[in-house]
Amino acid sequence: MTTKVRVGILGVGFMGRTHGRILQSDPRAELGAVFDVDAVRRAEAARELQCAAAESEAALLDSVDAVYVPLPNRLHAAAARRALAAGKHVFCEKPFATSLDEARELRAAALTSGRVFMVGHNRRFAPVYRFVKEALDGGLAATSAHFKMNRGELQGPAVISTRLRFTCSTWRAGSSAR
């Protein structure tokens, strides 16, 4: 039998708890510990998810093989870098960085760490996004765009009925990545 990956969650707000419940149902993973700066939320999540409540980020990193980072956006890159530096595999919520410089630094850290670094682009599996990918692969003229879905993106019929709002991604990001 293969060894389970022992996962820690760094931040147990809504997304942290949601992914904690998902991890509990995955036979390949074991939820090892959670950490949150809010001690009450940390204790509640540990009880709810039936795992240890780490007393610090360092204690969490010492006790797991991989880390899930569902912190506020501005904290993603630094937390992911610390986890990679500690030799942990990282699954990071999007956006993994809030600037191109931060993204480049995190990319370098991930490449030199020898560990897996994955950004949670889970929407790519939703029907409406698969539809857009298939349309682009089928020859639909492509322009750089940002898709904003307000509702229904996880349902098949939404492909037809959901309104898409496009904005130039370079405008949105403030600069272009090359």
Backbone hydrogen bonds, N-H to C=O, Kabsch-Sander energy under -0.5 kcal/mol:
donor,donor_aa,acceptor,acceptor_aa,energy
5,V,28,R,-2.7
6,R,4,K,-0.5
7,V,5,V,-0.7
7,V,30,E,-2.9
8,G,66,A,-2.5
9,I,33,A,-2.1
10,L,8,G,-0.5
10,L,68,Y,-2.6
11,G,9,I,-1.0
11,G,35,F,-2.9
17,R,13,G,-2.4
18,T,14,F,-2.4
19,H,15,M,-2.7
20,G,16,G,-1.8
21,R,17,R,-2.2
22,I,18,T,-1.8
23,L,19,H,-2.9
24,Q,20,G,-1.8
25,S,21,R,-0.8
25,S,22,I,-1.0
26,D,23,L,-1.4
29,A,26,D,-1.7
30,E,5,V,-2.6
32,G,7,V,-2.7
32,G,30,E,-0.9
33,A,7,V,-1.0
34,V,52,A,-2.0
35,F,9,I,-2.4
39,A,37,V,-0.9
42,R,38,D,-2.7
43,A,39,A,-2.4
44,E,40,V,-2.6
45,A,41,R,-2.6
46,A,42,R,-2.3
47,R,43,A,-2.2
48,E,44,E,-2.9
49,L,45,A,-3.1
50,Q,46,A,-0.7
50,Q,47,R,-0.7
51,C,46,A,-2.0
52,A,32,G,-1.4
54,A,34,V,-2.4
54,A,52,A,-0.7
60,L,56,S,-2.0
61,L,57,E,-2.7
62,D,58,A,-2.0
63,S,59,A,-0.8
63,S,60,L,-1.2
64,V,60,L,-0.5
64,V,61,L,-0.6
65,D,6,R,-3.1
66,A,6,R,-2.0
67,V,89,H,-2.7
68,Y,8,G,-2.8
69,V,91,F,-2.6
75,L,72,P,-2.5
76,H,72,P,-0.6
76,H,73,N,-1.3
79,A,75,L,-2.0
80,A,76,H,-2.7
81,R,77,A,-2.6
82,R,78,A,-2.2
83,A,79,A,-2.2
84,L,80,A,-2.6
85,A,81,R,-2.6
86,A,82,R,-1.4
87,G,84,L,-1.9
88,K,83,A,-2.4
89,H,65,D,-1.9
90,V,116,V,-3.0
91,F,67,V,-2.7
92,C,90,V,-0.5
92,C,118,M,-3.2
93,E,69,V,-2.4
103,A,99,S,-2.2
104,R,100,L,-2.6
105,E,101,D,-2.3
106,L,102,E,-2.3
107,R,103,A,-2.6
108,A,104,R,-2.3
109,A,105,E,-2.2
110,A,106,L,-2.7
111,L,107,R,-2.6
112,T,108,A,-2.2
113,S,109,A,-1.3
114,G,110,A,-0.8
115,R,110,A,-0.6
118,M,90,V,-2.8
120,G,92,C,-3.0
121,H,119,V,-2.4
122,N,120,G,-1.8
124,R,121,H,-1.2
125,F,122,N,-1.7
126,A,123,R,-2.0
128,V,153,E,-1.0
129,Y,126,A,-0.6
130,R,126,A,-2.2
131,F,127,P,-2.4
132,V,128,V,-1.8
133,K,129,Y,-2.4
134,E,130,R,-2.7
135,A,131,F,-2.4
136,L,132,V,-2.5
137,D,133,K,-2.9
138,G,134,E,-1.8
139,G,136,L,-1.5
140,L,135,A,-2.4
146,H,167,T,-1.0
148,K,165,R,-0.8
149,M,147,F,-0.5
150,N,148,K,-0.5
155,Q,152,G,-1.8
158,A,155,Q,-0.9
159,V,156,G,-1.9
160,I,157,P,-1.3
161,S,157,P,-1.5
162,T,158,A,-2.7
165,R,148,K,-0.8
166,F,164,L,-0.6
167,T,146,H,-0.8
172,R,168,C,-2.0
173,A,169,S,-2.5
174,G,170,T,-1.7
